[in-house]
Amino acid sequence: MTAYILDAVRTPRARARPDGGLASMKPHELVGGLIDALDARNGGAARKVDALILGAVGQVGAQGANVALVSKMYAGLPDEAYAYSINNYCVSGLTAIGQAAQMVEAGGAKTALAGGVEMMSRVPFMGDKADYYEDASFPPRTRYIPVVVAADRLAEDLGVSREEMDAAALTSQQRTAAAEGTPLVKSRIPLNGLDREEPARGSTTAESLAAMPAAFGALGEQYADALEGRVIDHRHTVAHAPPMCDGAGLAIVTGEAAGARAKIVAYAEAGGDPAASLTAGFTAMDRALARANLSLDDMDRIEFMEAFAVTIVKFMRERKVDPDKVNVGGGHMAKGHPMGATGAILLSSLLDALDACEGRYGIVVAHGAQGIGSAMIVERLG
């Protein structure tokens, strides 16, 4: 692709509760803070864009009224810049950046801001109250079930053990703690006095993880019809599930290589089995690698979305990658998951990780419920 990432930044992730570190702010204020940071880091480039594309899953209440347009006006972007919001579930932030890259490549914009925002302290999970969530007219395979129930079903189907998931959760927490104060967080922008990943639990041990009970059995019982009576061996604990949180991520996408941090080499979206729910990211990853004529062995750093422990265990089992290249600054199980912002946050994290190791290629892989996946490969410049 002939599109480049001039820069990409992210907020810290904050607990999604009234006393969370970002809860007193509004979604457009998070986005505005990142635009300010991008502007300061890039000689005013963030306010000379042609477009703003934002992903957000809960597009009601504080995130309604086209949160991208609200953010554009709040941040003082040019009147002529167009702004729109997308909802591609939990890959929305990466999809927004991918769409911006395609727009730039096609000549629809010279420069665009793209990313995502989600404040789950203000708009909770399933806050849009969509009819689909309770629509029993769909066949069981395509009926809605909460993603964590799908994750438990997938873990049982794949024979993923509790011990494997505990080990993955511990690595996520340990690496998150070790990353603080290092170049791995250089593009994380403090906001509202918060300068760390608030949901992380650095005191987590193997013993504390082993003592935690499986957490989602009762939830599974509520969806017995959609599960066609199947009784699942629920395995995920709360430590294996990414905490709900507030956060945002934003990138400047441009057609000019001058001064850019990275070139977008390939980008792919994918659909997948809605019942398996969390496997389409693997398909998107394979498509992106094929388009780039590269392999996972060519990647110097990998940001793989820990959409529950089962996904990262499946990835490490099946792909045989060097674990020292994967989620080197920690992952979602420790830091949290601000749904529509996640993909953009992971891209910013990837650029920091590539800079820290002076690597060349990196990939972001993201998953969404009901069979949604997205992936992007970048080449570090400079």
C-alpha positions, 0 to 999 in steps of 0.5 A: 500500500502507498499509505503511511503512519505519520504517528500513532498515540494512545491514552492509558487504559482506565477502569470502567467505573465512576472512580476510574482514572478517565471517567470524569472525561467525555469521549470527545475529550479523550480524542481531543487530548490525543489530537493535541498530542499528535499536533505537538509531536508533529508540527501541527499536522493533526489539525491539517487533515482532510478527515477523521474516522473513529471506531466506537461500539456503543454509539449511544449516549455519550458516544452518540450523535456521530462521536467522530463529528463531535470530536472534530468540532471539539478539537477544532479541526477544519470545517472542511474535514469530514468525520464519520464513525464506524462500528465493527465491534472490537476491531473498529479502531483498526478498521478505521485506520485501514479505511483511512489508508485505503482512502489516502491510497485512492486519493480521497484524502491526503491526510486523515486522522483515524482510530477509536474511542470507548468509554465503558464507564459511560456506555456499558457493554451492550449499552445500545440494547440492540434487538439482535441480542435477544432475537430468538428468530435467528438459527442457533449458530447465528444467535447472539451469545456473549463473547466470553461464553463463546470463548469458553466453548472454544476453549473446550472445543480446542482442549485449552487447559486452565493451566495454559490460560493461567500461564498466558494471563501471568505473562500478560501481567508481568510484561505489562508491569515490566514495560512501565517507564520504558520506550514501550510506552513512549506513545502513551499520552497521560490524560486526566492525571492518569499515566499508567494502565489502571486495570493492570495487577502487577502483584498477580502470581501463578498461585493467585491465578490458580486459586480463582474460580471459573466465572461465567457459568451462570451467564452461559445458562442464560443462553441455553437455547442459543447453545442448543442445550450444550453444557459447557465446561466453563474455564475462563476466570476474570483473570483470563478476560480483558477488563472493561475499560476506558481508552482511545487511540489515534493515528495520522495516516498520510500518503507521504513517506517524509517523517513517517514512523511506518509504512502500511504494507498490508491490511485485511478484514475477515469474517468467520464462524459466528459460533466460534466468534473469535477466530476471524482474526486468524483469517485476517492475519493470514490474508494480510501476510499473503498480501504482503508476501511475508510470514510470521517469521518475518515479523519482528514484533506482533501485537496479538489481541488477547480477546480472552485467554483462549485466543492467545493460547490458540495462536501460540500453540498453532503458529509456533512463533517466538514468544519473545516477539509477541505482546512484549509490553503486555496484553489485553488480559492485564491492560483492559479492552476499550472495545472500539479503541482497541485496534488503534491502541494496539497499532500505537503499541506496535510502533513503540515495540518496533522502535524499541527493538529497531525492528523492521516488520510488525503485525497487529491482529484483532478479533471481534465477536460473531466472527469479525477479524482485522489485521495490519502489517507495517514496516518501520521507517527511519 
